Amino acid sequence: MKIILLSTFLILTSCIGNMDKQISVAEMDLKLTQEWIYTDKVSKLKSNDVELTRPPGFEQLVMELSIPQVGGLNHKTHCVYYSVPYKEKVSNFKVQELKDVDSCPDNSDKGTTFVSLDGINNLKFNFSNFKMVMEFQYKKEKKKIEIPMPNIETGLVHEKYHSLTEKRLLSGLRFLRLNDESFDNASNRYLGKLSDRFSKGSAIRCHQVDKDCKTIGEYRCEECRYGWYEVVDFQCAQGGSKFCGQNHCGEKNEPACPRGIKVVEPLEAGICQSDLEPVVNGDKILVCQ
């Protein structure tokens, strides 16, 4: 009896897992548009402006898209698959997301499922004029998804007496996916990222003093990419230890702000926001909590 119940549970769990991947057409439209608008390369498009009718019952790779990841420094690949309906077997449209691959595999066994929707029939893709149009029938209704792709390059324009220009939707137009680390370079010797925070434990210490006010290790604060700030630790005449990054002193779980005058009690040497109190952490740094 236990074996039967366990088997039933596993089957139900598997079914629920598959249902979770299914989304509505509106949700699929939104998800695809939010990602595909950044596409800079479309390849292996199986049939442009031709309805996919073969092979029935088998999954096929329809196309692959190269898309910048958030930050714009690396790329990911969206592999688009479609299985044509056959007898009792319903059709399936699926997009798998892969990273660090040269090309998409022939089937959807690898990667992470980005979208998946059963019951799409009469599927047709049309890529032209820097726009991808997806037409299909779903629940006996005709649907259309249109996604602009302004980042696509289609070669170079050669004009007499003019310099070479790119064939784009608009010259110089490009949609970028930027974040705080977009302009960081792995070969850049400068320390820290804009998103580094003491409270997150990601801030880099560029100068450290001990209880005897002696410098420990190398002073590297001149190498901080976004400046540096000082913390309150041992009330040394030359100042306290220092971290790379933007100063958020006085905020919750951030270093207390140096008071600026010599005091006797260590806890009075730092200032926090009105609802917080300075507390000494394990490194003897006053932190606002």
N, C-alpha and C positions, 0 to 999 in steps of 0.2 A: 504493500500500500504506500509506504514511504517513497519507494522508487517511482511509482506512478505519479504521486504528487510532485516530486522533484522534477520529473520530466515535463509535467504540465507547466510548472513554474518557469522552467528554462525556455520553453516554447513561447510562453506569454511574454517573457522578458525580451526575447529576440524580436517578437512582433512589435512590442512597444518601442524598442530601439529603432526599428525601421520606420515606424510612424513618426518618431521625433525628427527624422531627416526630411520628411515630406513637408513642403510649405505651400502656401497659396501662390497663385500667379502674381498677385500684387506684391507679395513679399519677395518673390524671385526677381521681379522687375527691379525693385529697389536695391536688393543685394547686388545684382549683376551690374546695375548702373553705377553704384557707388565704387565698384572695383574696376570695371572695364573702361570707364571713362579715362583712366590713366594708361591704358594699353599703349605700348609703343611698337608692338610688332604682332601681326597676325600671320600664322603660317599653317600649312597643311589643311586649308579649307577644302573640304571634300567636294562640295558642289555649291557653287555660287548661284543663288537665285533659282535653284532647282530643288524640288521637293524630294526628300529622302525617302525612298521606297524599298531599297534593297541594302543588304540581304535581310529578309524577314526573319525575325526571332533572334537575331544575333547582334550583340553590342559592337559598335564601331566607333573609332575615333573620328570626330567630325572636324575638329580644328584645335589648335593650341595658341594661347595668347601669352605674351611676355609682359608682365606688369611690375612696376617698381614696388618694393615693399615700403612701408611707412618709414620715412627718413630719406628715401630716394637713393640710398647708396647700394642696395642690393635688389635683385630681382627674384620674382617667383613666377611659376608657370601655372596657368589654368588650362587643364586638359578637358575638353568638352566631348562627352560621349552620348550616343543615342542608340537605342535598340528599337527597330521597327516592329510594330505589333504583328503577331502571327497566331492565328486560331485563338486559343484561350490565353495566350501569353500577351499581357498588356505591354505597351511601350514604356520606355523609361528614358528620361533626360537627366543627365548627371554631369556636374562639374567637379573635378578633383583638383585640389590645390597641392602643388609640389614645389619644393625648394631644392636648389642645387642640382638641377637636372638639365641635361642638354636637350632632351626631347621627351615627348610623352610616350608612355608604353601603349601597346595596342589595346589593352583593357584597363578597367578602372580599379584594379586590385591594390594599387599603390596610392599613397597620398592621403589627404584629409578631404572628406566630402564637404564641398562648399555649398552646393545646392543639389537637390534631387527631387524630381517630381514625376510620378507615374501618370499615364493616361494622356500624354501629349501625342497627338496624331497630326499627320500632314505637315511635318516640320520642314521649314525652309529658311535658310540664311541668305541674306543679301548684304554683301559688304561693298559699298561704293561711296564716293564723296565723303570720306572720312566719317562714315556712319555705319554701324552694324544694325541691321534690321532682322528681327527674328519673328517669323509668322508661323502660326500653328493653330490647331483646333483643340480645345479643351472643354470637356463636358458639353459637346455639341455647339460650342460657341467659338467664333473666330477671334483670335487674340493676336496682338502685335506688340512687340517690345522694340523700341528704338533707342540705341545708345550711341551718342557722339563719341568719336575717338580722335580728338584733335592732335594727339601726340604722334600719330602714325606718320612715318616718313615713307614716301613712295619714290624716292630717288632724287635726282638733281635736275634743275632747270638750266639748260644751256641756251643763253641768248647772246647774240652778237653785241659786242661792246659793253657787256654787263658781266659782273662777277657771278660765279655759280651761286645759286640759291636753292634751298630745299623745297621740295614739293610738299607743302603743308596746307592745312585748312586756312590758316592765316599766318603770314610770315612772322616769325618770332614768337608765335603763340605756343605755350607749352604748359600743361597742368602739372604742378609739382606736388609731391607728397613729402612735406617737410615736418621735422620735429626739432627738438633742441639739439639733437646729435647729428643733424643732417650735414653740417659743415665740418664735423670732426673728421680728421684724417688719421688713420692708424699710424702713419709715419710721422705725425706731428709730435714734436717732443714736449709740447706744453701739457701741463697737468690739469686734469679735471674736466667735467662736463657741466653744462649750464643747469642740468637737472640734479646735480649732486646736492645732498642735504646732510647736515650733521645728524638730524633726527632719523634719517634712513640708514645711517651707517656707511654712506657712500662717499662722504667728503674725504679728501686726501689731506693728511697732516703734512704740512711743508716745513714746519719748525717745531721742535719740542724742547722744553726745558724740564729739569728735574727739581726736586725739593731744595737743592743747593743752588738753584738758578744757573746751572751749567747746561749748555746746549748739548743735546743728545743727537748724534748723527749729523747729517748734512743739512744746511739751510738751503731750501729750494723754492722759497716763496716767489722769487722773481720769475720762476717758470710756470706759475699758475696762469691758466688760460683766461679765467674770468676774475682775476684779482684774488685777494685773500683777506681774512679777518682774524682777529685775535680773540682768544678765550681767556677766562679768568681761572687760573689754577693756583700758582704758588706765589702770587703777588711779587714777582721779581721786578727789580728796578728797570730792567730792559724790556719788560712786558712779558706776557704769557705765551703759551704755545699758539701756533697759528695753523689755519686750515685754508685750503683753496676753495674758492667759490664765492657766491653772493652771501652777504651777511643777513641772517635772519635772527639776530640776537634778540632775546626777550620773549620769543614766541615759545609755544609749548614744545617741549622736548628738544629745544634748541639751546645753545649756550647763552648764559646770562650776559648782558651787556656790561662791559667794564665801567665802574662808577667814575673813574677818572681822578680820584684822590686816594691818598694812602689811608687805609682804615686798619683798625686793630682786629676786629672780628672777621674771619674769612667769609662768612655768609653775607656780610654787608658789603663785600667788594663787588658784587654783581647786582644788576637791576633786571627785573622781569616785568611782564605785563601785570596790571593790577590784580588779576585773579590768579596769578601764579607765584610760586615761591622758588628761590634758588636752592638747589639740592646738590651735594657733592656726589659725583658718580664714581665709578671704579677707577677712573684715570685721574681723580682729584680735580675734575673740571666742574665748575658750577653750571648746572643745567636747570632750566626752568620747567617746573612740574606743578 
